[in-house]
Amino acid sequence: MPKEQINLWESEICEHGHVLIPQIEIDVAGQTRVFSLLSTMTKDESFSYLNGIQGQFIDRTEEWKLRRERQELMEQKVRDRELIEEKSEQLERLATRLARYLSPQIYQSIFADRQENQEATRRRNLTVFFSDIESFTDLSDTLEPERLTSIINSYLSEMSAIAIDCGGTIDKFIGDAIMVFFGDPETLGAEADALRAIEMAMRMGERVQELQHHWAKEGAAAGLHVRMGITTGYCTVGNFGSDQRLDYTALGSPVNLAARLQSIAPRDGVLVSEDTYMLIKDHVECEHFSEETPKGFVRPVQVYQVKDFKADYLRDESIPLVHRGDRVEVQVIDSSDIRLAIEELKRIQVEFENRFEQANGGNPASANGDRSEDSDTADTPEN
């Protein structure tokens, strides 16, 4: 019995006349067993033979073994729960990062396991969109890498937000070029898909114009000018690649044609093929641009330039994210952070109000141009 427990036993017996030590480890035949000890001091004249200190050892080895196992199980359960939470957080972070590399439709399709055969490809009638920044190579040669990165990232972020909002599947970024298609994995029908592609292209053009002033400040003195091409046709779409890496994309002559139309489009213009024009002509004003035989094509293609939606067609208008007042200019560079921009404007308002109040000797009325004394004098009737 350890010395500490012996001292405890002696002090408790002397002070209180009884003591309970719940756990005493004793070696018995080479094995450690656990006992509890209940001792008491008795003084009874009727039972003098019991006077003195009585004690009882109770073997509680199995009970303590079960307690220890239970405690270990509880501790293991806590560790398992912490491990599960840690792994869940890691998976959530991984999924969040992965979502930035995939179009939302593809991401949801993969994680919802809606595709019957992930390896399959299929034929779909798609409307394919290509865009490219005019003279981007010259811009990249004249700008510092940091400024170029800022400009291209803001441009791609804004264009991606519009593409997603219009329901497009972002296929890939090729430097400054963007490929988007409509019709897979979700479709509203050939005509509606084509109209959504036109709406996306026009909203992209409007947003590019809104951001010209910002990009000029970043170093693109001439601003950014984008060419766009759109066509409609049957493509093979699905997963292409190897066992190590797959790419969900579309292949076919419409993809090549959209890229060719983009390359010949006028500055800030949108060109469509005849197939797309036939789908949208009732709702979109277009004019004949030219007859082209693009590289790799045998037959000539009638090409049309998009002007605007007709008056009877209702489309979602983009939210104006640039405002120039008499004293303040507000530009929201990334529309995904619009709420953060509003909060920042509120903080700026409070900061300027506090500064103005301090500049006027702590008189908030002065900040509003209060003329209460003049008003009182003017409103007081003469005697």
ROZA-564265 format. One record per residue (C-alpha): x, y, z; residue number from 1; residue in three letters. Coordinates in nm, 4 decimals, padded with zeros to 6 digits. Each point is the difference from the previous one (the first is absolute). Example, Ala and Ser with C-alpha at 12.3 -4.5 7.8 and 13.67 -1.06 7.14 Angstrom:
! residues 2
+----------+----------+----------+------+------+
|        x |        y |        z | resi | resn |
+----------+----------+----------+------+------+
|  01.2300 | -00.4500 |  00.7800 |    1 |  ALA |
|  00.1370 |  00.3440 | -00.0660 |    2 |  SER |
+----------+----------+----------+------+------+
This chain:
! residues 383
+----------+----------+----------+------+------+
|        x |        y |        z | resi | resn |
+----------+----------+----------+------+------+
|  00.0000 |  00.0000 |  00.0000 |    1 |  MET |
|  00.1570 |  00.3336 | -00.0991 |    2 |  PRO |
|  00.1208 |  00.2265 |  00.2774 |    3 |  LYS |
| -00.2350 |  00.2825 | -00.1088 |    4 |  GLU |
| -00.3006 | -00.2256 |  00.0481 |    5 |  GLN |
|  00.1274 | -00.1183 |  00.3393 |    6 |  ILE |
|  00.0356 |  00.3632 |  00.1149 |    7 |  ASN |
| -00.3494 |  00.0771 | -00.1290 |    8 |  LEU |
| -00.1431 | -00.3013 |  00.1840 |    9 |  TRP |
|  00.1623 |  00.1012 |  00.3295 |   10 |  GLU |
| -00.1121 |  00.3651 | -00.0213 |   11 |  SER |
| -00.3613 | -00.0873 | -00.0903 |   12 |  GLU |
| -00.0297 | -00.2619 |  00.2763 |   13 |  ILE |
|  00.1345 |  00.2426 |  00.2588 |   14 |  CYS |
| -00.2118 |  00.2978 | -00.1093 |   15 |  GLU |
| -00.3263 | -00.1623 | -00.1048 |   16 |  HIS |
|  00.0135 | -00.3521 |  00.1338 |   17 |  GLY |
| -00.0581 | -00.1532 | -00.3409 |   18 |  HIS |
|  00.1592 | -00.0027 | -00.3425 |   19 |  VAL |
| -00.0797 | -00.1313 | -00.3482 |   20 |  LEU |
|  00.2788 | -00.0505 | -00.2501 |   21 |  ILE |
| -00.1673 | -00.1044 | -00.3264 |   22 |  PRO |
|  00.3079 | -00.1176 | -00.1871 |   23 |  GLN |
|  00.3004 | -00.1824 |  00.1367 |   24 |  ILE |
|  00.2231 | -00.1922 | -00.2369 |   25 |  GLU |
|  00.1589 | -00.3099 |  00.1531 |   26 |  ILE |
|  00.2179 | -00.2643 | -00.1634 |   27 |  ASP |
| -00.1459 | -00.3455 |  00.0568 |   28 |  VAL |
|  00.1878 | -00.2983 | -00.1413 |   29 |  ALA |
|  00.1752 |  00.2195 | -00.2527 |   30 |  GLY |
| -00.3211 |  00.1721 | -00.1138 |   31 |  GLN |
| -00.1154 |  00.3480 |  00.0862 |   32 |  THR |
| -00.3462 | -00.0009 |  00.1478 |   33 |  ARG |
| -00.2171 |  00.2895 |  00.1100 |   34 |  VAL |
| -00.1657 |  00.0141 |  00.3399 |   35 |  PHE |
| -00.2069 |  00.2511 |  00.1906 |   36 |  SER |
|  00.0454 |  00.0418 |  00.3774 |   37 |  LEU |
| -00.2680 |  00.1051 |  00.2429 |   38 |  LEU |
|  00.1269 |  00.0529 |  00.3543 |   39 |  SER |
| -00.1688 |  00.1311 |  00.3121 |   40 |  THR |
|  00.0881 |  00.0441 |  00.3687 |   41 |  MET |
| -00.2591 | -00.1459 |  00.2413 |   42 |  THR |
| -00.0502 |  00.0681 |  00.3714 |   43 |  LYS |
| -00.2929 | -00.1891 |  00.1462 |   44 |  ASP |
| -00.0072 | -00.1212 |  00.3613 |   45 |  GLU |
| -00.2556 | -00.2695 | -00.0901 |   46 |  SER |
|  00.2241 | -00.1483 | -00.2633 |   47 |  PHE |
|  00.3445 |  00.0550 |  00.1397 |   48 |  SER |
|  00.1445 | -00.2711 | -00.2189 |   49 |  TYR |
| -00.0799 |  00.2164 | -00.2997 |   50 |  LEU |
|  00.1650 |  00.3090 |  00.1389 |   51 |  ASN |
|  00.2915 |  00.1253 | -00.2026 |   52 |  GLY |
|  00.0448 |  00.0342 | -00.3714 |   53 |  ILE |
| -00.1983 | -00.2173 | -00.2326 |   54 |  GLN |
|  00.0746 | -00.0240 | -00.3709 |   55 |  GLY |
| -00.1209 | -00.1801 | -00.3068 |   56 |  GLN |
|  00.1768 | -00.0497 | -00.3322 |   57 |  PHE |
| -00.2199 | -00.0511 | -00.3053 |   58 |  ILE |
|  00.1493 | -00.1364 | -00.3212 |   59 |  ASP |
| -00.1173 |  00.2366 | -00.2756 |   60 |  ARG |
|  00.2473 | -00.1014 | -00.2683 |   61 |  THR |
| -00.2641 | -00.0946 | -00.2589 |   62 |  GLU |
| -00.2044 |  00.3106 |  00.0709 |   63 |  GLU |
|  00.2994 |  00.2278 | -00.0485 |   64 |  TRP |
|  00.0964 | -00.1906 | -00.3135 |   65 |  LYS |
| -00.3458 |  00.0638 | -00.1446 |   66 |  LEU |
|  00.0207 |  00.3656 |  00.1019 |   67 |  ARG |
|  00.3374 |  00.0352 | -00.1677 |   68 |  ARG |
| -00.1277 | -00.1641 | -00.3182 |   69 |  GLU |
| -00.3039 |  00.2263 |  00.0017 |   70 |  ARG |
|  00.2183 |  00.3079 |  00.0462 |   71 |  GLN |
|  00.2286 | -00.1106 | -00.2816 |   72 |  GLU |
| -00.3007 | -00.0527 | -00.2260 |   73 |  LEU |
| -00.1311 |  00.3477 |  00.0829 |   74 |  MET |
|  00.3403 |  00.1548 | -00.0652 |   75 |  GLU |
|  00.0277 | -00.1919 | -00.3272 |   76 |  GLN |
| -00.3471 |  00.1204 | -00.0964 |   77 |  LYS |
|  00.1077 |  00.3588 |  00.0628 |   78 |  VAL |
|  00.3151 | -00.0520 | -00.2070 |   79 |  ARG |
| -00.2026 | -00.1620 | -00.2795 |   80 |  ASP |
| -00.2472 |  00.2895 |  00.0001 |   81 |  ARG |
|  00.2822 |  00.2525 | -00.0144 |   82 |  GLU |
|  00.1610 | -00.1985 | -00.2826 |   83 |  LEU |
| -00.3307 | -00.0138 | -00.1903 |   84 |  ILE |
| -00.0488 |  00.3758 |  00.0442 |   85 |  GLU |
|  00.3560 |  00.0641 | -00.1177 |   86 |  GLU |
| -00.0435 | -00.2224 | -00.3047 |   87 |  LYS |
| -00.3370 |  00.1605 | -00.0756 |   88 |  SER |
|  00.1588 |  00.3442 |  00.0095 |   89 |  GLU |
|  00.2790 | -00.1216 | -00.2283 |   90 |  GLN |
| -00.2541 | -00.1433 | -00.2450 |   91 |  LEU |
| -00.2006 |  00.3232 |  00.0110 |   92 |  GLU |
|  00.3100 |  00.2067 | -00.0727 |   93 |  ARG |
|  00.0961 | -00.2419 | -00.2784 |   94 |  LEU |
| -00.3494 |  00.0162 | -00.1500 |   95 |  ALA |
|  00.0074 |  00.3799 |  00.0156 |   96 |  THR |
|  00.3349 |  00.0092 | -00.1814 |   97 |  ARG |
| -00.1177 | -00.2597 | -00.2504 |   98 |  LEU |
| -00.3124 |  00.2037 | -00.0737 |   99 |  ALA |
|  00.2223 |  00.2824 | -00.1248 |  100 |  ARG |
|  00.1471 | -00.2310 | -00.2651 |  101 |  TYR |
| -00.3340 | -00.1294 | -00.1299 |  102 |  LEU |
| -00.3091 |  00.1584 | -00.1441 |  103 |  SER |
| -00.2805 | -00.0115 |  00.2608 |  104 |  PRO |
| -00.2115 | -00.2347 | -00.2131 |  105 |  GLN |
|  00.2873 | -00.2471 | -00.0352 |  106 |  ILE |
|  00.0901 |  00.0280 |  00.3673 |  107 |  TYR |
| -00.3571 | -00.0723 |  00.1085 |  108 |  GLN |
| -00.0299 | -00.2835 | -00.2484 |  109 |  SER |
|  00.3127 | -00.1700 |  00.1331 |  110 |  ILE |
| -00.0806 |  00.0384 |  00.3702 |  111 |  PHE |
| -00.3697 | -00.0833 | -00.0417 |  112 |  ALA |
|  00.0996 | -00.3016 | -00.2132 |  113 |  ASP |
| -00.2739 |  00.0810 | -00.2479 |  114 |  ARG |
|  00.1969 | -00.1285 | -00.2978 |  115 |  GLN |
| -00.0782 | -00.3654 | -00.0646 |  116 |  GLU |
|  00.3402 | -00.0589 | -00.1574 |  117 |  ASN |
|  00.2740 |  00.2430 |  00.0860 |  118 |  GLN |
|  00.2155 | -00.1295 | -00.2852 |  119 |  GLU |
| -00.2662 |  00.0388 | -00.2712 |  120 |  ALA |
| -00.0093 |  00.2625 | -00.2720 |  121 |  THR |
| -00.3136 |  00.0946 | -00.1887 |  122 |  ARG |
| -00.1281 |  00.2118 | -00.2854 |  123 |  ARG |
| -00.1709 |  00.3231 |  00.0983 |  124 |  ARG |
| -00.1284 |  00.3013 | -00.1878 |  125 |  ASN |
|  00.2081 |  00.2766 |  00.1583 |  126 |  LEU |
|  00.0340 |  00.3734 | -00.0384 |  127 |  THR |
|  00.3716 |  00.0679 |  00.0326 |  128 |  VAL |
|  00.1528 |  00.3353 |  00.0980 |  129 |  PHE |
|  00.3591 |  00.1194 | -00.0385 |  130 |  PHE |
|  00.1437 |  00.3349 |  00.1055 |  131 |  SER |
|  00.3462 |  00.1505 | -00.0164 |  132 |  ASP |
|  00.1614 |  00.3310 |  00.0982 |  133 |  ILE |
|  00.1257 |  00.1940 | -00.3005 |  134 |  GLU |
|  00.3783 |  00.0610 | -00.0053 |  135 |  SER |
|  00.0439 | -00.1681 |  00.3362 |  136 |  PHE |
|  00.3523 | -00.1101 | -00.0935 |  137 |  THR |
|  00.1049 |  00.3629 | -00.0416 |  138 |  ASP |
| -00.1585 |  00.0841 |  00.3342 |  139 |  LEU |
|  00.1815 | -00.2845 |  00.1759 |  140 |  SER |
|  00.3319 |  00.1172 | -00.1455 |  141 |  ASP |
| -00.0415 |  00.3551 |  00.1327 |  142 |  THR |
| -00.1444 | -00.0626 |  00.3482 |  143 |  LEU |
|  00.1738 | -00.1219 |  00.3120 |  144 |  GLU |
| -00.1024 | -00.3565 |  00.0926 |  145 |  PRO |
| -00.1768 |  00.1136 |  00.3178 |  146 |  GLU |
| -00.2159 |  00.2543 | -00.1833 |  147 |  ARG |
| -00.0699 | -00.2430 | -00.2823 |  148 |  LEU |
| -00.1075 | -00.2644 |  00.2509 |  149 |  THR |
| -00.2332 |  00.2437 |  00.1735 |  150 |  SER |
| -00.1620 |  00.1043 | -00.3282 |  151 |  ILE |
| -00.0446 | -00.3481 | -00.1446 |  152 |  ILE |
| -00.1300 | -00.1430 |  00.3281 |  153 |  ASN |
| -00.2571 |  00.2769 |  00.0418 |  154 |  SER |
| -00.1051 | -00.0428 | -00.3648 |  155 |  TYR |
| -00.0381 | -00.3771 |  00.0254 |  156 |  LEU |
| -00.1799 |  00.0268 |  00.3343 |  157 |  SER |
| -00.2568 |  00.2415 | -00.1398 |  158 |  GLU |
| -00.0555 | -00.1977 | -00.3190 |  159 |  MET |
| -00.0323 | -00.3258 |  00.1949 |  160 |  SER |
| -00.2602 |  00.1485 |  00.2332 |  161 |  ALA |
| -00.2098 |  00.1062 | -00.2991 |  162 |  ILE |
|  00.0402 | -00.3389 | -00.1723 |  163 |  ALA |
| -00.1130 | -00.1852 |  00.3121 |  164 |  ILE |
| -00.2908 |  00.2390 |  00.0534 |  165 |  ASP |
| -00.1176 | -00.0653 | -00.3561 |  166 |  CYS |
|  00.0237 | -00.3781 |  00.0461 |  167 |  GLY |
|  00.3045 | -00.0608 | -00.2161 |  168 |  GLY |
|  00.2464 | -00.2838 |  00.0540 |  169 |  THR |
|  00.3493 |  00.1488 |  00.0201 |  170 |  ILE |
|  00.2163 | -00.2400 | -00.1957 |  171 |  ASP |
|  00.3428 |  00.1542 |  00.0414 |  172 |  LYS |
|  00.2208 |  00.3082 |  00.0063 |  173 |  PHE |
|  00.2718 |  00.0082 | -00.2646 |  174 |  ILE |
|  00.2123 |  00.2890 |  00.1150 |  175 |  GLY |
| -00.2370 |  00.2949 | -00.0438 |  176 |  ASP |
| -00.2427 | -00.2014 | -00.2161 |  177 |  ALA |
| -00.3199 | -00.1471 |  00.1425 |  178 |  ILE |
| -00.2008 | -00.2953 | -00.1276 |  179 |  MET |
| -00.3581 | -00.0453 |  00.1232 |  180 |  VAL |
| -00.2737 | -00.2259 | -00.1330 |  181 |  PHE |
| -00.3741 | -00.0318 |  00.0557 |  182 |  PHE |
| -00.1992 | -00.3215 | -00.0319 |  183 |  GLY |
|  00.1829 | -00.2403 |  00.2298 |  184 |  ASP |
| -00.0258 | -00.1271 |  00.2680 |  185 |  PRO |
| -00.3221 |  00.2063 |  00.0160 |  186 |  GLU |
| -00.1991 |  00.1375 | -00.2914 |  187 |  THR |
| -00.3098 |  00.2141 | -00.0481 |  188 |  LEU |
| -00.0275 | -00.0870 | -00.3678 |  189 |  GLY |
|  00.2054 |  00.1162 | -00.2984 |  190 |  ALA |
| -00.1656 |  00.3418 | -00.0349 |  191 |  GLU |
|  00.0120 |  00.0846 |  00.3719 |  192 |  ALA |
|  00.3624 | -00.1175 |  00.0236 |  193 |  ASP |
|  00.0968 |  00.2228 | -00.2934 |  194 |  ALA |
| -00.1819 |  00.3003 |  00.1490 |  195 |  LEU |
|  00.1740 | -00.0543 |  00.3336 |  196 |  ARG |
|  00.3347 |  00.0005 | -00.1805 |  197 |  ALA |
| -00.0876 |  00.3300 | -00.1722 |  198 |  ILE |
| -00.1140 |  00.1521 |  00.3288 |  199 |  GLU |
|  00.3254 | -00.1095 |  00.1623 |  200 |  MET |
|  00.2085 |  00.1515 | -00.2795 |  201 |  ALA |
| -00.1829 |  00.3336 |  00.0176 |  202 |  MET |
|  00.0247 |  00.0173 |  00.3772 |  203 |  ARG |
|  00.3711 | -00.0785 | -00.0249 |  204 |  MET |
|  00.0452 |  00.2869 | -00.2461 |  205 |  GLY |
| -00.1873 |  00.2386 |  00.2296 |  206 |  GLU |
|  00.2072 | -00.1034 |  00.3001 |  207 |  ARG |
|  00.3247 |  00.0431 | -00.1947 |  208 |  VAL |
| -00.1022 |  00.3573 | -00.0814 |  209 |  GLN |
| -00.0820 |  00.0678 |  00.3648 |  210 |  GLU |
|  00.3470 | -00.1112 |  00.1081 |  211 |  LEU |
|  00.2016 |  00.1875 | -00.2644 |  212 |  GLN |
|  00.0778 |  00.2877 |  00.2376 |  213 |  HIS |
|  00.1230 | -00.2403 |  00.2675 |  214 |  HIS |
|  00.2230 | -00.1948 | -00.2388 |  215 |  TRP |
|  00.1440 |  00.3242 | -00.1345 |  216 |  ALA |
|  00.1095 |  00.0865 |  00.3542 |  217 |  LYS |
|  00.1586 | -00.3457 |  00.0271 |  218 |  GLU |
|  00.2201 |  00.0705 | -00.3006 |  219 |  GLY |
| -00.2089 | -00.1003 | -00.3034 |  220 |  ALA |
| -00.0103 |  00.3518 | -00.1390 |  221 |  ALA |
| -00.2016 | -00.0997 | -00.3064 |  222 |  ALA |
| -00.2347 | -00.2156 |  00.2059 |  223 |  GLY |
| -00.1062 | -00.3525 | -00.0924 |  224 |  LEU |
| -00.1859 | -00.0826 | -00.3193 |  225 |  HIS |
| -00.1578 | -00.3415 | -00.0407 |  226 |  VAL |
| -00.0998 | -00.1978 | -00.3093 |  227 |  ARG |
| -00.2686 | -00.2683 |  00.0279 |  228 |  MET |
| -00.1225 | -00.2828 | -00.2204 |  229 |  GLY |
| -00.3052 | -00.2245 |  00.0414 |  230 |  ILE |
| -00.1285 | -00.2972 | -00.1972 |  231 |  THR |
| -00.2441 | -00.2866 |  00.0450 |  232 |  THR |
|  00.0334 | -00.3634 | -00.1037 |  233 |  GLY |
|  00.0428 | -00.3585 |  00.1104 |  234 |  TYR |
|  00.3134 | -00.0742 |  00.2021 |  235 |  CYS |
|  00.1410 | -00.2939 |  00.1853 |  236 |  THR |
|  00.0033 |  00.0960 |  00.3679 |  237 |  VAL |
|  00.1188 | -00.1864 |  00.3079 |  238 |  GLY |
|  00.3177 | -00.1129 |  00.1738 |  239 |  ASN |
|  00.3145 | -00.0130 | -00.2115 |  240 |  PHE |
|  00.3471 | -00.0855 |  00.1210 |  241 |  GLY |
|  00.1915 | -00.2770 |  00.1704 |  242 |  SER |
| -00.0344 | -00.2113 |  00.3128 |  243 |  ASP |
|  00.2086 |  00.2606 |  00.1835 |  244 |  GLN |
| -00.1845 |  00.3120 | -00.1150 |  245 |  ARG |
| -00.3367 |  00.0680 | -00.1612 |  246 |  LEU |
| -00.1329 |  00.3161 | -00.1581 |  247 |  ASP |
| -00.3718 |  00.0585 | -00.0457 |  248 |  TYR |
| -00.0219 |  00.1779 | -00.3341 |  249 |  THR |
| -00.1680 |  00.0157 | -00.3405 |  250 |  ALA |
|  00.1549 | -00.0957 | -00.3335 |  251 |  LEU |
| -00.1225 |  00.0518 | -00.3538 |  252 |  GLY |
| -00.0160 |  00.2408 | -00.2912 |  253 |  SER |
| -00.2296 |  00.2488 |  00.1856 |  254 |  PRO |
|  00.2758 |  00.0504 |  00.2570 |  255 |  VAL |
|  00.2517 |  00.0715 | -00.2746 |  256 |  ASN |
| -00.2430 |  00.2308 | -00.1783 |  257 |  LEU |
| -00.0718 |  00.2028 |  00.3140 |  258 |  ALA |
|  00.3743 |  00.0514 |  00.0450 |  259 |  ALA |
|  00.0348 |  00.1087 | -00.3657 |  260 |  ARG |
| -00.2914 |  00.2457 |  00.0298 |  261 |  LEU |
|  00.1595 |  00.1512 |  00.3085 |  262 |  GLN |
|  00.3262 |  00.0515 | -00.1860 |  263 |  SER |
| -00.1671 |  00.2031 | -00.2800 |  264 |  ILE |
| -00.2453 |  00.1896 |  00.2199 |  265 |  ALA |
|  00.0328 |  00.3803 |  00.0073 |  266 |  PRO |
|  00.1191 |  00.1734 |  00.3159 |  267 |  ARG |
| -00.2620 | -00.0385 |  00.2766 |  268 |  ASP |
| -00.2212 | -00.1869 | -00.2470 |  269 |  GLY |
| -00.1937 | -00.3280 |  00.0135 |  270 |  VAL |
| -00.0209 | -00.2217 | -00.3090 |  271 |  LEU |
| -00.2350 | -00.2960 | -00.0376 |  272 |  VAL |
| -00.0277 | -00.2722 | -00.2599 |  273 |  SER |
| -00.3073 | -00.0503 | -00.2151 |  274 |  GLU |
| -00.1129 | -00.2935 |  00.2150 |  275 |  ASP |
| -00.0081 |  00.2216 |  00.3087 |  276 |  THR |
| -00.1524 |  00.2897 | -00.1929 |  277 |  TYR |
| -00.2969 | -00.2148 | -00.1061 |  278 |  MET |
| -00.0710 | -00.0772 |  00.3672 |  279 |  LEU |
|  00.0220 |  00.3568 |  00.1302 |  280 |  ILE |
| -00.1174 |  00.2193 | -00.2896 |  281 |  LYS |
| -00.3517 |  00.0446 |  00.1412 |  282 |  ASP |
|  00.1361 |  00.1547 |  00.3184 |  283 |  HIS |
|  00.3402 |  00.1479 | -00.0902 |  284 |  VAL |
|  00.0878 |  00.2669 | -00.2533 |  285 |  GLU |
|  00.2853 | -00.1149 | -00.2232 |  286 |  CYS |
|  00.1495 |  00.1130 | -00.3263 |  287 |  GLU |
|  00.1846 | -00.2001 | -00.2610 |  288 |  HIS |
|  00.3734 |  00.0310 |  00.0564 |  289 |  PHE |
|  00.1625 | -00.2081 | -00.2740 |  290 |  SER |
|  00.0263 | -00.3367 | -00.1637 |  291 |  GLU |
|  00.3049 | -00.1834 |  00.1309 |  292 |  GLU |
|  00.1703 | -00.3296 | -00.0682 |  293 |  THR |
|  00.1854 | -00.0487 |  00.3270 |  294 |  PRO |
|  00.3220 | -00.1941 |  00.0137 |  295 |  LYS |
| -00.0755 | -00.3701 |  00.0117 |  296 |  GLY |
| -00.3477 |  00.0399 | -00.1524 |  297 |  PHE |
| -00.0920 | -00.0917 | -00.3572 |  298 |  VAL |
| -00.3233 |  00.1934 | -00.0437 |  299 |  ARG |
| -00.0496 |  00.3723 |  00.0540 |  300 |  PRO |
| -00.1840 |  00.1136 |  00.3136 |  301 |  VAL |
| -00.2418 |  00.2909 |  00.0227 |  302 |  GLN |
|  00.1045 |  00.2195 |  00.2910 |  303 |  VAL |
| -00.2161 |  00.2533 |  00.1832 |  304 |  TYR |
|  00.0851 |  00.2706 |  00.2526 |  305 |  GLN |
| -00.2159 |  00.0378 |  00.3102 |  306 |  VAL |
| -00.1375 |  00.3493 |  00.0620 |  307 |  LYS |
| -00.2532 | -00.0124 |  00.2822 |  308 |  ASP |
| -00.3044 | -00.1763 |  00.1329 |  309 |  PHE |
| -00.3273 |  00.1010 | -00.1560 |  310 |  LYS |
| -00.2397 |  00.2088 |  00.2069 |  311 |  ALA |
| -00.2437 | -00.2857 |  00.0592 |  312 |  ASP |
|  00.2650 | -00.2267 |  00.1525 |  313 |  TYR |
|  00.0417 |  00.0242 |  00.3774 |  314 |  LEU |
|  00.3360 | -00.0922 |  00.1402 |  315 |  ARG |
|  00.1605 |  00.0319 |  00.3403 |  316 |  ASP |
|  00.1834 |  00.3286 |  00.0177 |  317 |  GLU |
|  00.3383 | -00.0003 |  00.1643 |  318 |  SER |
|  00.0273 |  00.1940 |  00.3226 |  319 |  ILE |
|  00.1893 |  00.3279 | -00.0542 |  320 |  PRO |
|  00.3180 | -00.0274 |  00.2033 |  321 |  LEU |
|  00.1567 |  00.3337 | -00.0949 |  322 |  VAL |
| -00.1249 |  00.3375 |  00.1215 |  323 |  HIS |
|  00.1576 |  00.3382 | -00.0583 |  324 |  ARG |
| -00.1397 |  00.2893 |  00.2007 |  325 |  GLY |
|  00.1066 |  00.3615 |  00.0306 |  326 |  ASP |
|  00.2512 | -00.0766 |  00.2757 |  327 |  ARG |
|  00.0281 | -00.3797 |  00.0304 |  328 |  VAL |
|  00.0630 | -00.2805 | -00.2476 |  329 |  GLU |
| -00.0921 | -00.3534 |  00.1084 |  330 |  VAL |
|  00.1141 | -00.3084 | -00.1905 |  331 |  GLN |
| -00.0625 | -00.3549 |  00.1163 |  332 |  VAL |
|  00.2715 | -00.1963 | -00.1754 |  333 |  ILE |
| -00.1177 | -00.3471 |  00.1011 |  334 |  ASP |
| -00.3774 | -00.0352 |  00.0058 |  335 |  SER |
|  00.0286 | -00.3081 |  00.2204 |  336 |  SER |
|  00.1116 |  00.2327 |  00.2820 |  337 |  ASP |
| -00.2875 |  00.2464 | -00.0294 |  338 |  ILE |
| -00.1073 | -00.0461 |  00.3634 |  339 |  ARG |
|  00.3535 |  00.0595 |  00.1233 |  340 |  LEU |
|  00.0120 |  00.3152 | -00.2137 |  341 |  ALA |
| -00.3203 |  00.1288 |  00.1633 |  342 |  ILE |
|  00.1423 | -00.0638 |  00.3472 |  343 |  GLU |
|  00.3196 |  00.1806 | -00.0950 |  344 |  GLU |
| -00.1982 |  00.3010 | -00.1252 |  345 |  LEU |
| -00.1854 |  00.0135 |  00.3309 |  346 |  LYS |
|  00.3291 | -00.0003 |  00.1900 |  347 |  ARG |
|  00.1308 |  00.2795 | -00.2219 |  348 |  ILE |
| -00.3165 |  00.2003 |  00.0672 |  349 |  GLN |
|  00.0410 | -00.0329 |  00.3773 |  350 |  VAL |
|  00.3691 |  00.0885 | -00.0207 |  351 |  GLU |
| -00.0636 |  00.3158 | -00.2031 |  352 |  PHE |
| -00.2860 |  00.1078 |  00.2272 |  353 |  GLU |
|  00.2285 | -00.0328 |  00.3037 |  354 |  ASN |
|  00.2782 |  00.1959 | -00.1691 |  355 |  ARG |
| -00.2406 |  00.2740 | -00.1072 |  356 |  PHE |
| -00.1422 |  00.0232 |  00.3513 |  357 |  GLU |
|  00.3493 |  00.0370 |  00.1485 |  358 |  GLN |
|  00.0899 |  00.2639 | -00.2572 |  359 |  ALA |
| -00.3059 |  00.2013 |  00.1051 |  360 |  ASN |
|  00.0796 | -00.0059 |  00.3708 |  361 |  GLY |
| -00.2127 | -00.3003 |  00.0831 |  362 |  GLY |
| -00.3192 |  00.1650 | -00.1281 |  363 |  ASN |
| -00.1857 | -00.2548 | -00.2156 |  364 |  PRO |
| -00.2517 |  00.2649 | -00.1037 |  365 |  ALA |
|  00.2748 |  00.1837 | -00.1871 |  366 |  SER |
|  00.0632 | -00.3078 | -00.2099 |  367 |  ALA |
| -00.3507 |  00.0292 | -00.1425 |  368 |  ASN |
|  00.0285 |  00.3688 | -00.0696 |  369 |  GLY |
| -00.2494 |  00.0891 |  00.2781 |  370 |  ASP |
| -00.1315 |  00.3539 | -00.0202 |  371 |  ARG |
| -00.2364 | -00.0229 |  00.2962 |  372 |  SER |
|  00.0806 |  00.3484 |  00.1324 |  373 |  GLU |
| -00.0719 |  00.1648 | -00.3353 |  374 |  ASP |
| -00.3166 | -00.2018 | -00.0335 |  375 |  SER |
| -00.1222 |  00.1041 |  00.3457 |  376 |  ASP |
|  00.0658 |  00.3657 | -00.0812 |  377 |  THR |
| -00.1781 | -00.0243 | -00.3313 |  378 |  ALA |
| -00.3057 | -00.1717 |  00.1494 |  379 |  ASP |
| -00.0411 |  00.2379 |  00.2972 |  380 |  THR |
| -00.2809 |  00.2513 | -00.0624 |  381 |  PRO |
|  00.0727 |  00.3671 |  00.0545 |  382 |  GLU |
| -00.1541 |  00.1687 |  00.3034 |  383 |  ASN |
+----------+----------+----------+------+------+
